[in-house]
Amino acid sequence: VGEVVAIANAKGISLKKEDVIKTIRENTIPKIGSHLPSSAQDMKAQKNTEIDTLNGAIVRMGQQLQIPTPCNAFIMHFVKVIEANYKNQF
């Protein structure tokens, strides 16, 4: 969340970390229940995920703005390793 907030603010979008966390807690977490996010569904089905579009976009914007995005980079690379090794993992 901190990386997304930093990028948003650098792009002139007023965003506060506390507001994002509050929104996630109030609107997202209670509605998920036993539902799997789309990326998890893709991995379960051994399909390519949207990781480049989601976390990859944050990494690319961070590079352009010279804002470190180690969490999003880790997630992106971790999922890419899983995708590349479906036949060996599942």
N, C-alpha and C positions, 0 to 999 in steps of 0.2 A: 504494500500500500504506500509506503514511504517513497518508493521509486516512482510510482505513478503520480503521486502528488507533486513531487519535485519537477517532473517533466511537464505536468499540467501548468504549474505556476510559471515555469520558464517560457511556456507558450502563451502566457497571458490569461490563462484560465484560473480563476480564483477557486482553489480547492483546499480544504483542510483535512488533515489525516483523521481527526476525530469525527468529522462529518461522514467520511467514507466508512469508517469502522461502524459508526452508529447505523448507517443505512444497511450495511451488510448484516449486522446483528438483527435489525428489526424487520428487514424485508426479504433477505435471501435465506439465511440459515433456517428460520422456522418453516419455510416453504419447501425446502429440499427434501426433508424426511428421508425415506429410503431410496430416493431417486439418485441415479449416478449422473454426474456432469457429463456433457457430451464427449469430452476428451477421454474420460474413464470408459465410457461406452465404446468409443473407437478402439481403445487399447484392448478392451475385453474381446472385441471382434477382430483384433489384429489388423486394424485399418490405420492409415496415416491420420494423425490428429490435425487440429487447426493450430498447433503450437506456434508455427511461424507467423500466423495472423494475430494471435493473442500475445503471448509473451515475447515473441520475436519482434513484434512491432515496438514494444517498450524498449527492447535492447537497441534496436536501430535508432529510435528517437533519442535515446540516451547517448548513443555514440555521436549523433549529429549535434547534440546540445552539450556534449562533454560532461554528461551526468552519469556517474557510475550506476550500473544496474546489475550488481552481482547476483541478487536473488532471482530475478527474471532470467538472467543468463544461465544460471544453474538449472532452473526448472526446464528451460528450453533444451539444453544439452542433455539433461537426464532423460527427458521424454524421447529425444532423438535416439539415444542409445537403446531405449526400450523398443522403439519402432524398428530399429535396425536388427534387433535380435529376437523378434517374435518367435521364430521357429525353435530357438534354443531355450526360451524362457517359459513357454506355455505348453 
